[in-house]
Amino acid sequence: MIRIIKQYIIRAIFISCFIQASDSDPMPYPIDLAVYDGQGSLLLSWTYPDSIKAIKTRIFVQEFGSKEFILLSALETEHLHYLDTGCKPDNRYFYKVEVEDIFSRIHHSDLSTPPFGTCAVINDSLVFNKDINSLQDLILSHIAKKVNKSDPYIDFYLIAELLRDSLGVKHNWIELFPLDELRKIEDVIDKVNEVINPRLLLSEIFAYEQRYRNHLYLDPVAWVSKVQVQLNKIRNNWTILYKEYPQALKDYDIIAPIRIVGSQWVDNSLVLKLYVFHSDQVSSDQIYLLSGEEYIDLEEFRVPGSSLMTVPIPEGWKHVDLMMDDIFIQNCPLIDNKSVLYTINGDIIPMEVDSSNFIKMGINSSSVWINEVNWSPYSKKLDLEIAGKPIVNEEYIIKNNDMYLWEVKPQIGYETQFLDSTLTIKEDITLPTVISLKISNNGNFSTTEYIILDTIPYAISRNPDGGNWYYSEAYTMGSTNKIIIDNYDNTVLPELFVLYQNYPNPFNGQTRISFDLLEDAVVSLYITDATGRIHDKLVEQEYISSGMYNYTWDGEGRSTGIYFITLQAQIGQNPTVIFSRKMIYLK
């Protein structure tokens, strides 16, 4: 019994001593500290086990010849680096680091042989740029110096800002670059290319090591690897930009002088964003927005020195036409309570929160997209095709406002899939109405694009798949939009007709409407206004032979505005081919 009591007493004393030592003595787990020399600085870098949860770090220094360490800095949060810029050139300094954890225990670096470093002399104080805070800054600054050496009048800053972005998508120049500068830098592009690509550039960046490595908190090994990685990234971005630039000029040149680029809801009121792409082509004061009998003169909203215009829209407008003189430029549907962008290629996509960049060429990259649409407002039938390469764990749904229409169930694979469905919209639906594609990852749905169903029938498809919208020349639901001419029996129709633009257009009085029917078919030809109300049926469900047909339409007694010619043709039981053109009646 006495022996057992002794064992318990000894064990209690041992535990008590261990606890006291744990609470007060420095722990035997050293902080692994390294010191790196640099011009005008010494970089301290340390590591410790993940089990240590630091709350405070103290850094001590001892100059060679001094008798003791002094506190250099106390850091209240977890740190792994410290830059000492108060060192004297050519002097040697010893360092130690103490880390206090959440249990108030102290962990320290090696005290018996503390690491040391020598502060190197600054060779040229003018070389150091305090605005350089990253390797990207350093490399772009060096490239800028070389570019300006070849031509001091080149402003490399705008290109440098573009190189900072994460590229890999098309249309970087159109979407991200100041468009009023796009043509001006045409002579600069090749000069920049000559600076960025030579192999010598890497060694030139390495030469900055002693001056900048410590300030960027990099050890010698990290410096070498990260300089190479960052330079390769900049070069890869430049390769994309250099290749894209000629096409960007072509795309920019064919954009209309002014376009509606977005509609934004601000405090329950709708404003339109318009962008003047070619101010030299906007020579007339007659630029206006038209909606039915109402219009807004845009001249008063132009801001000197700015290409962007913000225009409040009256309550009740459902769509808007942009006109310059008597020339129709663009039609945009207005969506209630949704801020959207109207891309140059004709897509309608959500506007990002607090977006300051309103110019988009096309839809954002996504795993799937809406690829083909065939809409009949009379039967309320919507043929819809979804295409893409689905991703595991993603969900895809089609909604009409808040109502689910189609839960898309693709198979996961590497090939592009084409899935189609015929959807029936509610008979009592108010047109126009909004259809949206939503994609979810882990249950969080976000909208990727919208289409609008209005009172006018239409058939559109992306060609090539995932590309720009065009009026459909064939019905290719469930398959690629690349038309295979021989595949007539596989639900792919050849072009049935050519509907020509009316002449004259704009017109005052009468205009001629012509179409060329390539095969015998059941045909309808009618005129509607912008609200979808039918004004005239020139041909209604008539079986006519192939050939050229001409009709005259008289606008006498009708309101000035936008009208639509719509031609429908059908062969046997094949799907109806639909095509519409806009015409402008001016009194």
C-alpha positions in Angstrom: 0.0 0.0 0.0 2.8 2.4 0.9 4.6 1.6 -2.3 1.5 2.4 -4.4 1.1 5.8 -2.5 4.7 6.6 -3.3 4.1 5.9 -7.0 1.2 8.3 -7.1 3.2 11.0 -5.3 6.1 10.7 -7.8 3.7 10.7 -10.8 2.0 13.9 -9.5 5.3 15.7 -8.9 6.4 14.7 -12.4 3.2 16.0 -14.0 3.3 19.2 -12.0 6.9 19.9 -13.0 6.0 19.3 -16.7 3.1 21.7 -16.6 5.2 24.4 -14.9 7.9 23.9 -17.5 5.3 24.0 -20.3 3.8 27.3 -19.0 7.1 29.3 -18.4 10.1 27.8 -20.1 10.9 28.2 -23.9 9.8 25.1 -25.8 12.5 22.8 -27.2 11.0 23.2 -30.7 13.2 25.8 -32.5 11.9 28.2 -35.0 13.8 27.6 -38.3 15.2 31.1 -39.1 17.2 32.1 -42.2 18.7 35.6 -43.0 19.3 36.8 -46.6 21.6 39.6 -47.6 20.5 42.4 -49.9 21.3 46.0 -50.9 20.2 48.2 -48.0 18.2 45.4 -46.4 18.2 42.0 -44.7 15.3 39.6 -45.1 14.4 37.3 -42.3 12.4 34.2 -43.1 11.3 31.5 -40.7 9.1 28.5 -40.4 7.7 26.4 -37.6 5.4 23.3 -37.2 1.7 23.6 -38.0 0.9 22.5 -34.5 2.1 26.0 -33.2 -0.8 28.5 -33.3 1.0 31.8 -33.1 -0.5 35.0 -31.7 2.6 37.2 -31.4 6.1 37.2 -32.9 9.1 39.1 -31.6 12.2 39.8 -33.6 15.6 40.5 -31.9 18.8 41.8 -33.4 22.4 42.1 -32.2 24.9 44.1 -34.2 28.3 42.6 -34.4 30.4 43.9 -31.4 27.3 44.6 -29.2 26.9 42.6 -26.0 23.2 41.7 -26.2 20.2 41.4 -28.4 17.6 44.2 -28.5 14.0 44.0 -29.5 13.7 45.0 -33.2 9.9 44.5 -33.8 6.9 42.9 -32.2 4.2 41.6 -34.6 0.8 41.0 -33.2 -0.4 38.6 -36.0 1.1 35.5 -37.5 4.1 36.3 -39.8 6.8 34.4 -41.6 8.9 37.2 -43.0 10.4 40.5 -41.8 12.4 43.0 -43.8 15.1 45.0 -41.8 15.8 48.2 -43.8 17.5 49.9 -40.8 20.8 48.0 -41.2 24.1 49.8 -41.9 26.0 48.8 -45.0 28.8 46.2 -44.5 27.8 45.6 -40.9 27.0 42.1 -39.6 23.8 41.4 -37.7 22.6 38.4 -35.7 18.9 37.6 -35.3 16.6 35.6 -33.2 12.8 35.1 -33.3 10.4 34.2 -30.6 6.9 33.0 -31.3 4.2 33.1 -28.6 1.3 30.6 -29.1 -2.3 30.6 -27.9 -1.2 28.8 -24.7 1.3 31.6 -23.9 4.2 29.2 -24.6 7.3 30.6 -26.2 9.0 29.0 -29.1 12.3 30.4 -30.4 15.0 30.1 -33.1 18.5 28.8 -32.4 20.0 30.8 -29.5 23.5 29.1 -29.4 24.4 29.9 -33.1 22.0 32.5 -34.2 21.9 33.2 -38.0 23.4 36.4 -39.3 23.6 38.5 -42.4 25.6 41.4 -43.8 23.8 44.5 -45.2 25.2 45.2 -48.7 25.9 48.7 -50.0 23.3 50.3 -52.2 25.0 50.7 -55.5 22.6 53.3 -57.0 19.7 54.7 -54.9 18.0 56.0 -58.0 17.5 52.5 -59.3 15.0 51.5 -56.5 11.4 52.2 -57.3 9.1 52.3 -54.2 6.0 51.7 -56.5 7.3 48.2 -57.3 5.4 45.8 -55.0 5.5 42.6 -57.0 7.5 40.7 -59.6 4.8 41.7 -62.1 5.5 45.4 -61.3 9.2 44.8 -61.7 9.1 43.0 -65.0 6.6 45.4 -66.6 8.6 48.4 -65.3 11.7 47.0 -67.0 9.9 46.3 -70.3 8.5 49.9 -70.2 12.1 51.3 -69.8 13.3 49.3 -72.8 10.2 50.3 -74.9 10.7 54.0 -74.1 14.4 53.7 -74.9 13.5 52.7 -78.4 10.8 55.4 -78.6 10.4 57.9 -75.8 6.9 58.9 -77.0 5.4 55.5 -76.5 2.9 55.2 -73.6 3.4 51.6 -72.5 1.2 52.1 -69.4 -2.1 51.2 -71.1 -0.7 48.0 -72.5 1.0 47.1 -69.2 -2.4 47.4 -67.5 -3.9 45.0 -70.0 -1.0 42.5 -69.5 -1.8 42.5 -65.8 -5.2 40.9 -66.4 -5.7 37.1 -66.6 -6.2 36.6 -70.3 -7.2 33.5 -72.3 -10.4 34.8 -73.7 -11.1 36.5 -77.0 -11.7 40.2 -77.5 -9.3 41.5 -74.8 -8.5 44.6 -76.8 -12.2 45.4 -77.4 -13.5 44.6 -73.9 -10.5 45.7 -71.7 -8.6 48.4 -73.6 -9.5 52.1 -74.0 -11.0 52.0 -77.5 -10.1 55.6 -78.3 -6.4 54.5 -78.0 -6.8 51.2 -80.0 -5.9 52.6 -83.4 -3.2 54.9 -82.0 -1.0 52.1 -80.8 -0.9 50.3 -84.1 2.8 51.4 -84.6 3.7 50.4 -81.1 2.7 46.7 -81.2 5.7 45.4 -83.0 8.1 47.5 -80.9 6.7 46.0 -77.7 6.9 42.5 -79.3 10.6 43.1 -80.0 11.2 43.9 -76.3 9.2 41.1 -74.7 10.4 38.0 -76.6 14.2 38.0 -76.6 15.9 35.4 -74.3 18.1 38.1 -72.8 15.2 39.6 -71.0 15.2 36.9 -68.3 18.9 37.6 -67.3 18.1 41.3 -67.3 15.3 40.7 -64.7 17.6 38.4 -62.7 20.1 41.4 -62.4 17.6 43.1 -60.1 17.9 40.4 -57.4 20.1 42.2 -54.9 18.0 45.3 -55.0 14.5 43.9 -55.1 14.5 40.3 -53.9 14.3 41.1 -50.2 11.7 43.8 -50.7 9.5 41.2 -52.5 10.0 38.7 -49.6 11.6 36.1 -51.7 14.5 33.8 -50.8 17.2 33.1 -53.5 15.5 29.8 -54.7 12.0 31.4 -54.8 13.4 34.4 -56.7 14.7 32.3 -59.6 11.6 30.1 -60.0 9.1 32.9 -59.5 10.8 35.3 -61.9 10.7 32.6 -64.6 7.0 31.8 -63.9 5.9 35.5 -63.9 7.9 36.4 -67.0 6.4 33.3 -68.8 2.9 34.5 -67.8 3.5 38.0 -69.1 4.9 36.6 -72.4 1.9 34.2 -72.8 -0.5 37.0 -72.2 1.4 39.1 -74.8 1.3 36.3 -77.3 -2.5 36.3 -77.0 -2.7 40.0 -77.4 -0.2 40.2 -80.2 -2.1 37.6 -82.2 -5.5 39.2 -81.5 -4.6 42.8 -82.3 -5.2 42.8 -86.1 -8.6 41.1 -85.7 -9.5 43.5 -82.9 -8.9 46.4 -85.3 -11.2 44.8 -87.9 -13.9 44.1 -85.2 -13.7 47.6 -83.9 -13.9 49.2 -87.4 -17.2 47.4 -88.2 -19.0 48.3 -84.9 -21.8 50.8 -85.4 -20.8 54.4 -84.4 -22.9 54.2 -81.3 -24.5 51.3 -79.6 -26.6 50.5 -76.5 -24.3 48.4 -74.3 -26.3 47.9 -71.1 -29.5 48.6 -69.2 -29.2 49.1 -65.5 -31.7 49.4 -62.7 -30.8 52.1 -60.2 -33.2 52.9 -57.3 -36.1 51.2 -59.1 -35.5 53.2 -62.3 -34.1 52.0 -65.5 -31.1 53.7 -67.3 -29.5 52.8 -70.6 -25.8 52.8 -71.1 -24.7 53.8 -74.6 -21.2 53.9 -76.0 -19.9 56.1 -78.8 -17.4 53.8 -80.6 -16.6 56.2 -83.5 -17.2 59.8 -82.6 -16.0 61.0 -86.0 -18.9 59.1 -87.6 -21.6 60.6 -85.3 -21.8 63.8 -87.3 -25.5 64.4 -86.9 -27.5 65.8 -83.9 -30.4 63.4 -84.8 -29.5 60.5 -82.5 -32.5 59.3 -80.6 -34.2 56.3 -78.9 -37.6 55.3 -80.2 -40.3 53.3 -78.5 -43.6 53.3 -80.3 -44.7 57.0 -80.6 -42.3 58.2 -77.9 -38.7 59.1 -78.4 -35.7 60.6 -76.5 -33.2 63.0 -78.1 -29.7 61.8 -77.1 -27.8 64.9 -77.9 -28.4 66.4 -74.4 -26.9 63.3 -72.8 -23.5 63.4 -74.6 -20.7 64.4 -72.2 -17.7 66.2 -73.7 -14.6 64.0 -73.4 -16.5 60.8 -72.5 -17.6 58.0 -74.8 -20.2 56.7 -72.3 -23.8 58.0 -72.1 -26.3 57.3 -69.4 -30.0 57.9 -70.4 -33.0 57.5 -68.0 -35.8 55.5 -69.6 -39.5 56.4 -69.1 -41.6 53.9 -67.1 -43.5 51.5 -69.3 -41.0 51.1 -72.2 -40.7 47.4 -73.1 -38.2 47.8 -76.0 -36.2 50.5 -77.6 -34.8 51.3 -81.0 -31.6 53.3 -81.5 -31.7 55.6 -84.5 -29.2 57.9 -86.1 -31.0 60.2 -88.6 -33.2 57.8 -90.4 -30.9 54.9 -90.0 -31.9 52.0 -87.7 -28.9 50.9 -85.6 -30.1 48.6 -82.9 -33.2 47.1 -81.1 -33.0 46.2 -77.4 -35.7 44.6 -75.2 -35.9 46.0 -71.7 -36.1 43.5 -68.9 -37.9 44.4 -65.7 -35.7 44.4 -62.6 -32.7 42.9 -64.3 -29.5 44.8 -65.2 -28.1 43.3 -68.4 -25.4 43.9 -71.0 -26.1 43.8 -74.7 -23.1 42.3 -76.4 -21.8 43.4 -79.7 -22.6 39.9 -81.1 -26.3 40.2 -80.0 -26.3 38.3 -76.7 -28.1 39.4 -73.5 -26.1 38.6 -70.4 -26.3 39.6 -66.7 -24.5 42.7 -65.7 -22.0 42.0 -62.9 -22.6 43.9 -59.7 -20.8 47.2 -59.6 -19.7 46.7 -63.2 -17.8 49.6 -64.7 -17.0 47.9 -68.0 -20.1 47.8 -70.1 -18.6 46.6 -73.4 -18.7 42.9 -74.1 -18.3 41.2 -77.5 -20.1 38.0 -76.6 -21.2 35.6 -73.9 -18.9 34.7 -71.1 -17.2 31.3 -71.3 -19.3 28.6 -69.7 -19.7 24.8 -69.9 -23.0 25.0 -71.8 -24.9 27.7 -73.7 -28.2 28.3 -75.6 -27.3 27.3 -79.2 -30.5 27.5 -81.2 -34.0 29.1 -80.8 -37.2 28.7 -82.8 -40.1 30.7 -81.4 -43.7 30.9 -82.6 -45.9 33.4 -80.6 -49.1 32.1 -82.2 -48.7 28.5 -80.9 -46.6 29.5 -77.9 -44.2 26.8 -78.9 -40.5 27.2 -78.2 -37.9 24.9 -79.7 -34.7 25.3 -77.7 -31.2 23.7 -78.1 -28.6 23.6 -75.4 -25.0 22.8 -76.4 -21.7 22.4 -74.6 -19.4 20.1 -72.6 -21.2 19.5 -69.2 -19.1 19.4 -66.0 -19.5 17.0 -63.1 -21.6 18.5 -60.2 -23.1 21.2 -62.4 -26.8 21.6 -62.9 -28.6 23.3 -65.8 -32.1 24.6 -66.0 -34.2 26.8 -68.3 -36.6 29.2 -66.7 -39.3 31.5 -67.9 -39.1 34.3 -65.4 -39.5 32.3 -62.1 -41.1 29.2 -63.7 -39.0 26.1 -64.4 -39.4 25.0 -68.0 -36.6 22.4 -68.5 -34.2 20.7 -66.2 -31.4 19.8 -68.7 -30.0 16.3 -68.0 -26.8 16.0 -70.1 -24.3 13.1 -70.0 -20.9 13.9 -68.7 -18.2 13.6 -71.4 -15.5 15.2 -73.4 -17.4 15.7 -76.6 -19.8 18.7 -77.3 -23.4 17.6 -76.7 -26.5 19.0 -78.3 -29.8 18.6 -76.4 -33.1 20.0 -77.6 -36.6 20.3 -76.3 -39.9 21.7 -77.4 -41.3 23.8 -74.6 -44.8 25.2 -74.3 -45.2 28.7 -72.8 -48.4 29.5 -70.9 -51.2 30.6 -73.2 -51.9 33.7 -71.1 -48.3 34.8 -70.9 -47.7 38.5 -71.4 -45.2 39.2 -74.2 -42.4 40.0 -74.2 -41.2 37.5 -71.7 -37.8 36.4 -70.5 -36.1 33.0 -70.9 -32.9 32.4 -68.9 -30.3 29.7 -68.8 -29.1 29.1 -65.2 -26.1 27.0 -64.2 -25.6 25.7 -60.6 -22.5 24.4 -58.9 -23.3 23.0 -55.4 -26.8 24.4 -55.5 -25.9 28.0 -56.2 -27.6 29.0 -59.4 -26.4 31.9 -61.5 -27.8 33.2 -64.8 -25.5 33.0 -67.8 -27.7 34.4 -70.6 -31.2 35.6 -71.5 -33.3 35.4 -74.6 -36.5 37.4 -75.2 -39.7 35.9 -76.6 -41.8 38.6 -78.2 -44.9 38.9 -80.4 -42.7 38.3 -83.6 -41.7 34.8 -84.6 -38.1 34.1 -85.2 -35.5 31.3 -85.6 -31.9 32.0 -84.7 -28.8 29.9 -84.1 -25.2 30.3 -83.2 -22.8 29.7 -86.1 -20.4 28.2 -85.4 -21.7 26.4 -82.4 -21.2 28.8 -79.4 -20.4 31.7 -81.8 -22.5 34.7 -82.9 -26.3 34.7 -83.4 -27.6 34.5 -87.0 -31.0 34.0 -88.5 -31.3 30.3 -89.0 -31.0 29.0 -92.5 -31.9 25.4 -91.5 -33.5 23.5 -88.6 -30.7 21.7 -86.8 -32.2 21.1 -83.3 -30.2 18.4 -81.5 -27.2 18.5 -83.7 -24.4 20.9 -84.8 -25.4 24.1 -86.5 -22.8 23.4 -89.1 -25.2 22.6 -92.0 -24.5 19.5 -94.0 -25.9 20.1 -97.4 -26.3 16.4 -98.4 -28.1 15.5 -95.2 -31.6 16.6 -96.3 -33.3 13.5 -94.9 -31.8 14.0 -91.4 -34.2 16.9 -90.4 -31.7 19.5 -91.8 -33.5 21.7 -94.4 -31.6 23.4 -97.1 -32.2 27.2 -97.6 -35.9 27.5 -98.7 -35.9 31.2 -99.6 -34.1 34.5 -99.7 -35.9 37.4 -98.2 -34.4 40.6 -99.5 -34.3 43.9 -97.7 -37.3 46.1 -98.8 -36.5 49.0 -101.1 -36.4 51.9 -100.5 -35.6 51.7 -96.8 -36.4 54.0 -95.0 -39.5 54.8 -97.1 -42.3 57.3 -97.2 -45.3 55.9 -98.9 -44.7 52.7 -100.7 -41.9 50.1 -100.5 -41.2 46.9 -102.5 -40.8 43.6 -100.7 -39.1 40.8 -102.6 -38.3 37.1 -101.9 -36.9 34.2 -103.9 -38.5 30.9 -103.1 -36.1 28.1 -103.9 -38.6 25.2 -103.6 -42.4 24.7 -103.7 -43.7 25.4 -100.2 -46.5 26.6 -98.1 -45.8 30.3 -97.5 -47.0 33.2 -95.3 -45.8 36.8 -95.6 -47.0 39.5 -93.2 -46.2 42.9 -91.8 -46.1 43.6 -88.1 -45.1 46.6 -86.0 -42.6 46.6 -83.1 -45.3 45.4 -80.6 -46.1 42.4 -82.8 -49.5 43.7 -84.0 -50.1 42.4 -87.6 -50.8 45.2 -90.1 -51.1 43.3 -93.3 -51.0 39.7 -94.5 -49.7 39.7 -98.0 -49.6 35.9 -98.2 -51.4 33.5 -95.8 -50.7 29.8 -95.8 -50.6 29.6 -99.6 -48.9 26.7 -101.5 -46.8 28.5 -104.2 -44.2 27.3 -106.6 -40.5 28.2 -106.5 -39.6 31.5 -108.1 -39.1 35.3 -107.5 -42.1 37.2 -105.9 -42.5 41.0 -105.5 -45.1 42.8 -103.4 -45.7 46.5 -102.7 -46.7 47.7 -99.3 -48.1 51.1 -98.6 -47.5 52.8 -95.3 -50.1 55.5 -95.9 -52.2 56.1 -92.7 -49.7 54.3 -90.4 -47.4 55.7 -87.7 -43.8 56.5 -88.3 -41.6 53.8 -86.8 -40.1 50.3 -87.1 -42.0 47.5 -89.0 -41.1 44.0 -89.7 -41.4 41.8 -92.8 -41.7 38.1 -91.8 -41.6 35.2 -94.2 -42.5 31.7 -93.2 -42.1 28.6 -95.5 -42.7 24.9 -94.9 -42.2 21.8 -96.9 -44.4 18.8 -95.9 -44.0 17.9 -92.3 -40.6 19.5 -91.9 -40.3 22.4 -89.4 -41.2 25.9 -90.6 -38.4 28.1 -91.6 -38.9 31.7 -90.4 -37.0 34.9 -91.3 -37.7 38.6 -90.5 -36.3 41.9 -91.7 -36.8 45.4 -90.3 -38.0 48.3 -92.3 -38.5 52.0 -91.3 -41.5 54.1 -92.3 -41.0 57.8 -92.2 -43.8 60.3 -92.9 
